Amino acid sequence: MRRCARSWRNGCGGRPPSPPSSPGSAEEIPLPDGSMDAVVAGQAYHWFDPEPAHAEIARVLRPGGVFAPVWNLRDESVAWVAELSRLVQEYRNGSEADRVLPDRAFGEAFGPVERLEVGHSQRHTTASLLDLIRSRSWYLTAAEERRRQIDDAVRDVADGLPDSFDLPYITRIYRSFKR
């Protein structure tokens, strides 16, 4: 695997190798007990059923292995982003993706939860910002009239911005080691 990765990195190996994959869920991971050094969960962590998912993650981690969920949150210290977040909150159905996790959030099988926040941004136009909003589950499940209202509200927020603008984020990274 290292040889393949080095070859790909050096530009002489074509596409990177595909990692193996298996169907499963956080609550039913198709891997043997103690077989993983790390489990990383992206933005979808808020969809997990916490108690069975944490037990299953603990099952597949070796002792000392790490569980690390990651979120990208809009940086609301920027006025127009705060306004975008306000309208998103108004229209979405109560997702808890932006909550801060408590110290024992992953259960007794894990040690204390550590947190790191890192800033970054993505370049957007009004059209790409609309595409981003339109990709969210709360938008996709809204009635047609509601989606038109959301589109209009997003256009209003983006109205005073340049043709191309940065959407700043804070990436919140949690980690906890299996006991």
N, C-alpha and C positions, 0 to 999 in steps of 0.2 A: 504494500500500500504506500509506504514512504517513497519507494522508487517511482511509482506512478504519480504521486503528488509532486515530487521534485521535477519530474519530466514535464508535467502540466505547467507548473510554475515557471519553468524555463522556456515555455513556448514551443516545445517540440513534441508534445504528447497529444495534441488534439484536445478533445473534451475531457474534463475531469472524470474520474470513475464515479459511477453511481453507487451510493451506499445501499446496503440491503434494506428492504422495507417489508413490513408485515401489517396486515389490517389489525386494528385493535383500538382501544380507547384508554384514557387515563385510568379508568376503573377496571380494565381488563387488559393488561399489557402482556403480549404474547412472547415473553422472555423468561428464562429460568431464574430461580431465586438467586440473589446475590451476584448477578452476572454483569451489572453495570457500574461504572465509576461515576457517572453523572446522568441526570435526567434534567433536560432543559425544556421549559414550557414557554412558548411565546404568548402573544396577546390573547390567545384562546383560553388561558388559565381560568378566567372568570366563568367559563362554561363547565368546569369540572364540578362533579359532586364531591365536595372536599373530603369527607370522612373516608369513603371507599377509595378515592383516588390517592390520598396520602398514604393509606395502608398499602395499596398496590405499588406505589412508587418506592416505599420503604422495602417492600418485598424484593424488588428487582435490584435495589442498590446493595452494593457490598458495604460492610461496616466502614464508616469514614467517607462513603460516597456522598456526593453533593446533589441537592435538588435546587434548581435555580429558575424560578419563573421571572419573566421579563415583560414590562409594559412600556409602550410609547405613549406619552401623555402630551397634549398640547401645552406649550409654555404660556400660561395665562398672564405672565408679567407684561406681555405685549398687549396693548389695549384692543386692537382689532381681533386678536386671538381670543382674548377674554370674552368679547362679544360673540364670536363664533361658538365658543364653548357654552355660553349662556343659552344660545338658541338650540344647540345640539341637546343640551340637558332638557330643554323645554319639550323637544320632540321625541327623545328616545324613551325607552321603557325601563328606566331604573337600573341599568347595568352598574355593577360595582367594580368595573375594571380600574377605576382611578383611586380606589381606597388604599389606605396604608395598612399593611398587614401587621398584626400584633406579634410580639416576640415568640409566642408558642403557636403560631398559625398553622403549622404542619403536623402537630400532634406530638405525642410523647416519644415517638421513634426518632425524632429529630432534635438537634440542639437548638440554641437560640437563632433567631432569624436576623441576618445582617442585611443592610440596605445600602446601595450605591446609586447615585443619580448622576447622569451624564447628559449634557446638552448637545443637540445637533439640529439641523434643519433640512427641509426638502424644498426644492424650487418648485413653484407652482404658477399657474395662470388661473384666471377665473374658471375656465373650462376644466382644467385638471382638478381644481378644488371641488367643483361640482361633481366630477367623476369620483373623487375620493368619498365625498359625503354619500353619493348614490350607491357606493359599494357596502355600506353599513347595513347590518341586519334590521335595525329599527327603521331605516329608510325603505328597504326592500319589502317590509311587511306592512308599511303604511298604505292607506287608501290613496287612490290616484289624486284626489283633491288635496290631501295632506302633503303628498310629494310635491305638488306644484307650489304649495305654500312654503315648504322647506327650500325649494330651488330659488324662489323669489327672495327669501330671507338671506340665503347665502350670497346671492348676487348683490343684495343691498350691503352686506358686510364688505364684500370685495370691491364695491364701487369706487372707493377713494384710493385704492391701492394701485401701484404701477402695473403695467402689462404683465410683468414677471416679478414675483415676490417670493420671499422665504417664509415658510411656515415652520416656526421654531417648535421643537419638541424637547421634552425631558424624558430620557429613558431611565426608568426605575428598574433596577436589577436587585432581586432578592436572592439570598442563598442561605442554605442551612445544611449542616452535615448530619448524616445518619449516625445515630449513637451506636 
